[in-house]
Amino acid sequence: MDNLGFDDDPLIRLCVIFVNCSFTAKKPCYPLILNTLGDYLRKERLNRDMSLISVSRLLKICPDTVRSWEENRKSPRLRASHRIIDFLGYFPPITTNRFSLRKQLYFTRLIRGETQREAAKIIGIGASKFINIELGKRRPASQIKEKIQAYVTEAFSILKGKKDIIIY
Protein backbone atom coordinates (compact mmCIF):
# COMPACT_ATOMS: atom_id res chain seq x y z
CA MET A 1 0.00 0.00 0.00
CA ASP A 2 2.93 2.34 0.64
CA ASN A 3 4.05 2.00 -2.98
CA LEU A 4 0.72 3.26 -4.30
CA GLY A 5 0.78 6.54 -2.39
CA PHE A 6 -2.65 6.05 -0.75
CA ASP A 7 -1.38 6.13 2.85
CA ASP A 8 -2.93 9.51 3.54
CA ASP A 9 -6.43 8.75 2.21
CA PRO A 10 -8.50 7.11 5.03
CA LEU A 11 -11.30 6.12 2.63
CA ILE A 12 -8.91 4.11 0.45
CA ARG A 13 -7.39 2.55 3.56
CA LEU A 14 -10.88 1.55 4.78
CA CYS A 15 -11.73 0.06 1.38
CA VAL A 16 -8.55 -2.02 1.39
CA ILE A 17 -9.31 -3.32 4.89
CA PHE A 18 -12.91 -4.08 3.84
CA VAL A 19 -11.81 -5.98 0.72
CA ASN A 20 -9.28 -8.02 2.69
CA CYS A 21 -12.01 -9.26 5.05
CA SER A 22 -13.39 -12.67 4.25
CA PHE A 23 -17.13 -13.25 4.03
CA THR A 24 -17.47 -16.89 4.98
CA ALA A 25 -20.29 -18.59 6.84
CA LYS A 26 -20.18 -18.74 10.62
CA LYS A 27 -19.21 -22.41 10.59
CA PRO A 28 -18.23 -24.32 7.44
CA CYS A 29 -20.38 -27.40 8.08
CA TYR A 30 -23.12 -25.77 10.10
CA PRO A 31 -26.45 -27.57 9.55
CA LEU A 32 -29.04 -25.29 7.96
CA ILE A 33 -32.03 -27.50 8.75
CA LEU A 34 -32.27 -29.38 12.03
CA ASN A 35 -34.17 -32.62 11.42
CA THR A 36 -32.23 -35.28 13.29
CA LEU A 37 -30.44 -35.71 16.58
CA GLY A 38 -27.21 -35.74 14.56
CA ASP A 39 -28.01 -32.27 13.17
CA TYR A 40 -28.56 -30.93 16.69
CA LEU A 41 -25.35 -32.62 17.86
CA ARG A 42 -23.30 -31.04 15.06
CA LYS A 43 -24.84 -27.62 15.71
CA GLU A 44 -23.99 -27.78 19.41
CA ARG A 45 -20.49 -29.13 18.79
CA LEU A 46 -19.73 -26.32 16.36
CA ASN A 47 -21.24 -23.71 18.67
CA ARG A 48 -18.92 -24.89 21.43
CA ASP A 49 -15.92 -25.07 19.04
CA MET A 50 -15.32 -28.70 19.97
CA SER A 51 -13.65 -31.31 17.82
CA LEU A 52 -15.22 -34.63 16.90
CA ILE A 53 -12.66 -36.37 19.09
CA SER A 54 -13.46 -34.30 22.18
CA VAL A 55 -17.21 -34.87 21.73
CA SER A 56 -16.66 -38.59 21.15
CA ARG A 57 -14.66 -38.81 24.39
CA LEU A 58 -17.39 -36.97 26.24
CA LEU A 59 -20.08 -39.27 24.83
CA LYS A 60 -17.86 -42.37 25.24
CA ILE A 61 -18.30 -43.22 21.56
CA CYS A 62 -15.90 -43.73 18.65
CA PRO A 63 -15.24 -40.50 16.62
CA ASP A 64 -16.34 -42.27 13.42
CA THR A 65 -19.70 -43.02 15.02
CA VAL A 66 -20.19 -39.35 15.96
CA ARG A 67 -19.30 -38.37 12.39
CA SER A 68 -21.82 -40.85 10.96
CA TRP A 69 -24.54 -39.40 13.23
CA GLU A 70 -23.70 -35.86 12.19
CA GLU A 71 -23.74 -36.83 8.52
CA ASN A 72 -27.06 -38.66 9.07
CA ARG A 73 -25.69 -41.96 7.85
CA LYS A 74 -26.66 -43.62 11.14
CA SER A 75 -28.99 -42.84 14.03
CA PRO A 76 -27.86 -43.01 17.63
CA ARG A 77 -28.92 -46.01 19.66
CA LEU A 78 -30.98 -45.57 22.80
CA ARG A 79 -28.01 -45.68 25.19
CA ALA A 80 -26.16 -42.99 23.27
CA SER A 81 -29.20 -40.79 22.69
CA HIS A 82 -29.49 -40.08 26.41
CA ARG A 83 -25.84 -38.99 26.50
CA ILE A 84 -26.43 -36.74 23.48
CA ILE A 85 -29.43 -35.13 25.19
CA ASP A 86 -27.30 -34.54 28.29
CA PHE A 87 -24.57 -33.01 26.09
CA LEU A 88 -27.08 -30.73 24.36
CA GLY A 89 -28.76 -29.73 27.62
CA TYR A 90 -32.10 -29.79 25.83
CA PHE A 91 -34.20 -32.05 23.71
CA PRO A 92 -35.17 -31.08 20.16
CA PRO A 93 -38.74 -29.75 19.92
CA ILE A 94 -40.60 -32.94 19.09
CA THR A 95 -44.20 -31.81 19.47
CA THR A 96 -44.01 -28.99 16.97
CA ASN A 97 -45.65 -29.28 13.56
CA ARG A 98 -42.19 -29.18 12.06
CA PHE A 99 -41.75 -32.88 12.79
CA SER A 100 -43.89 -35.59 11.26
CA LEU A 101 -45.72 -38.03 13.48
CA ARG A 102 -43.14 -40.73 12.73
CA LYS A 103 -40.28 -38.41 13.81
CA GLN A 104 -42.20 -37.52 16.97
CA LEU A 105 -42.64 -41.22 17.62
CA TYR A 106 -38.93 -41.89 17.15
CA PHE A 107 -37.87 -38.99 19.40
CA THR A 108 -40.38 -40.06 22.04
CA ARG A 109 -38.85 -43.52 22.14
CA LEU A 110 -35.46 -41.87 22.68
CA ILE A 111 -36.82 -39.79 25.57
CA ARG A 112 -38.37 -42.79 27.23
CA GLY A 113 -35.49 -45.13 26.41
CA GLU A 114 -37.74 -47.79 24.87
CA THR A 115 -37.25 -50.18 22.01
CA GLN A 116 -39.76 -50.32 19.18
CA ARG A 117 -41.29 -53.48 20.64
CA GLU A 118 -41.66 -51.92 24.10
CA ALA A 119 -43.25 -48.76 22.68
CA ALA A 120 -45.63 -50.81 20.52
CA LYS A 121 -46.76 -52.74 23.59
CA ILE A 122 -47.39 -49.51 25.53
CA ILE A 123 -49.38 -48.00 22.65
CA GLY A 124 -51.27 -51.24 22.17
CA ILE A 125 -50.35 -52.18 18.61
CA GLY A 126 -48.26 -54.92 17.05
CA ALA A 127 -44.51 -54.45 16.77
CA SER A 128 -44.46 -54.78 12.97
CA LYS A 129 -47.23 -52.20 12.60
CA PHE A 130 -45.35 -49.85 14.93
CA ILE A 131 -42.08 -50.29 13.02
CA ASN A 132 -43.81 -49.59 9.70
CA ILE A 133 -45.44 -46.44 11.11
CA GLU A 134 -42.13 -45.20 12.51
CA LEU A 135 -40.38 -45.88 9.20
CA GLY A 136 -43.12 -44.05 7.30
CA LYS A 137 -44.17 -47.15 5.37
CA ARG A 138 -47.63 -47.16 6.89
CA ARG A 139 -50.09 -44.47 7.93
CA PRO A 140 -51.78 -45.03 11.28
CA ALA A 141 -55.55 -45.23 11.56
CA SER A 142 -57.16 -42.37 13.48
CA GLN A 143 -57.60 -44.43 16.65
CA ILE A 144 -53.93 -45.50 16.63
CA LYS A 145 -52.89 -41.95 15.79
CA GLU A 146 -54.64 -40.72 18.95
CA LYS A 147 -52.81 -43.35 21.03
CA ILE A 148 -49.48 -42.30 19.50
CA GLN A 149 -50.18 -38.63 20.23
CA ALA A 150 -51.02 -39.51 23.85
CA TYR A 151 -47.74 -41.46 24.06
CA VAL A 152 -45.81 -38.46 22.70
CA THR A 153 -47.58 -35.98 25.01
CA GLU A 154 -46.89 -38.13 28.07
CA ALA A 155 -43.18 -38.35 27.23
CA PHE A 156 -43.05 -34.61 26.66
CA SER A 157 -44.59 -33.96 30.10
CA ILE A 158 -42.05 -36.32 31.70
CA LEU A 159 -39.27 -34.37 30.02
CA LYS A 160 -40.70 -31.07 31.26
CA GLY A 161 -40.38 -32.38 34.81
CA LYS A 162 -36.60 -32.76 34.46
CA LYS A 163 -34.80 -29.66 35.68
CA ASP A 164 -31.57 -30.23 33.74
CA ILE A 165 -33.26 -30.52 30.32
CA ILE A 166 -34.64 -27.46 28.52
CA ILE A 167 -37.80 -27.80 26.42
CA TYR A 168 -38.44 -25.47 23.49
TARA-V338672 format. One record per residue. N is the residue number from 1. RES is the residue in one letter. PHI is phi as a letter, one per 40 degrees, with the letter a starting at -180 (999 if undefined). PSI is psi as a letter, one per 30 degrees, with the letter a starting at -180 (none if undefined). NEAR is the number of other ideal C-beta (glycine too) atoms within 8 Angstrom. Layout:
BEGIN
N:RES:PHI:PSI:NEAR ; N:RES:PHI:PSI:NEAR
END
This chain:
BEGIN
1:M:999:e:7 ; 2:D:c:e:4 ; 3:N:c:f:4 ; 4:L:c:f:5 ; 5:G:g:g:4 ; 6:F:b:g:9 ; 7:D:d:e:7 ; 8:D:c:f:3 ; 9:D:c:j:7 ; 10:P:c:f:5 ; 11:L:c:e:6 ; 12:I:c:e:8 ; 13:R:c:e:11 ; 14:L:c:e:8 ; 15:C:c:e:8 ; 16:V:c:e:10 ; 17:I:c:e:8 ; 18:F:c:e:7 ; 19:V:c:e:6 ; 20:N:c:f:5 ; 21:C:c:k:6 ; 22:S:c:k:3 ; 23:F:b:i:3 ; 24:T:b:l:4 ; 25:A:c:l:5 ; 26:K:d:e:3 ; 27:K:b:k:6 ; 28:P:c:e:5 ; 29:C:b:g:6 ; 30:Y:c:k:10 ; 31:P:c:k:8 ; 32:L:c:e:3 ; 33:I:b:k:5 ; 34:L:b:j:8 ; 35:N:b:f:7 ; 36:T:b:l:9 ; 37:L:c:e:13 ; 38:G:c:e:12 ; 39:D:c:e:13 ; 40:Y:c:e:12 ; 41:L:c:e:15 ; 42:R:c:e:12 ; 43:K:d:e:11 ; 44:E:c:e:10 ; 45:R:c:e:11 ; 46:L:c:e:11 ; 47:N:c:e:6 ; 48:R:c:g:6 ; 49:D:f:h:4 ; 50:M:b:k:7 ; 51:S:c:l:5 ; 52:L:d:e:10 ; 53:I:c:e:7 ; 54:S:c:e:8 ; 55:V:c:e:13 ; 56:S:c:e:13 ; 57:R:c:e:7 ; 58:L:c:e:7 ; 59:L:c:f:11 ; 60:K:g:h:6 ; 61:I:b:l:9 ; 62:C:c:k:6 ; 63:P:d:e:9 ; 64:D:c:e:6 ; 65:T:c:e:11 ; 66:V:c:e:14 ; 67:R:c:e:9 ; 68:S:c:e:9 ; 69:W:c:e:16 ; 70:E:c:e:12 ; 71:E:c:g:7 ; 72:N:f:h:9 ; 73:R:c:f:5 ; 74:K:b:l:7 ; 75:S:b:k:8 ; 76:P:c:k:11 ; 77:R:c:l:6 ; 78:L:d:e:11 ; 79:R:d:e:6 ; 80:A:c:e:11 ; 81:S:c:e:11 ; 82:H:c:e:10 ; 83:R:c:e:11 ; 84:I:c:e:14 ; 85:I:c:e:12 ; 86:D:c:e:8 ; 87:F:c:e:11 ; 88:L:c:e:10 ; 89:G:g:g:7 ; 90:Y:a:l:9 ; 91:F:b:k:12 ; 92:P:d:k:9 ; 93:P:c:j:9 ; 94:I:c:f:13 ; 95:T:c:g:8 ; 96:T:c:l:6 ; 97:N:c:f:3 ; 98:R:c:f:4 ; 99:F:b:k:11 ; 100:S:c:l:6 ; 101:L:d:e:10 ; 102:R:c:e:10 ; 103:K:c:e:10 ; 104:Q:c:e:13 ; 105:L:c:e:14 ; 106:Y:c:e:10 ; 107:F:c:e:13 ; 108:T:c:e:14 ; 109:R:c:e:14 ; 110:L:c:e:13 ; 111:I:d:e:13 ; 112:R:c:f:9 ; 113:G:g:h:7 ; 114:E:b:k:9 ; 115:T:c:l:7 ; 116:Q:c:e:11 ; 117:R:c:e:8 ; 118:E:c:e:8 ; 119:A:c:e:15 ; 120:A:c:e:13 ; 121:K:c:e:8 ; 122:I:c:e:8 ; 123:I:c:e:11 ; 124:G:g:h:5 ; 125:I:b:l:9 ; 126:G:c:l:6 ; 127:A:c:e:9 ; 128:S:c:e:6 ; 129:K:c:e:11 ; 130:F:c:e:14 ; 131:I:d:e:10 ; 132:N:c:e:9 ; 133:I:c:e:17 ; 134:E:c:e:11 ; 135:L:c:f:8 ; 136:G:g:g:7 ; 137:K:c:f:5 ; 138:R:a:k:8 ; 139:R:c:k:4 ; 140:P:c:k:9 ; 141:A:c:l:6 ; 142:S:d:e:6 ; 143:Q:c:e:6 ; 144:I:c:e:12 ; 145:K:c:e:10 ; 146:E:c:e:8 ; 147:K:c:e:11 ; 148:I:c:e:14 ; 149:Q:c:e:9 ; 150:A:c:e:8 ; 151:Y:c:e:13 ; 152:V:c:e:13 ; 153:T:c:e:9 ; 154:E:c:e:8 ; 155:A:c:e:11 ; 156:F:c:e:13 ; 157:S:c:e:8 ; 158:I:c:e:10 ; 159:L:c:e:11 ; 160:K:c:f:7 ; 161:G:c:f:5 ; 162:K:c:k:7 ; 163:K:c:f:3 ; 164:D:c:f:5 ; 165:I:b:k:10 ; 166:I:c:k:6 ; 167:I:b:k:9 ; 168:Y:b:none:5
END
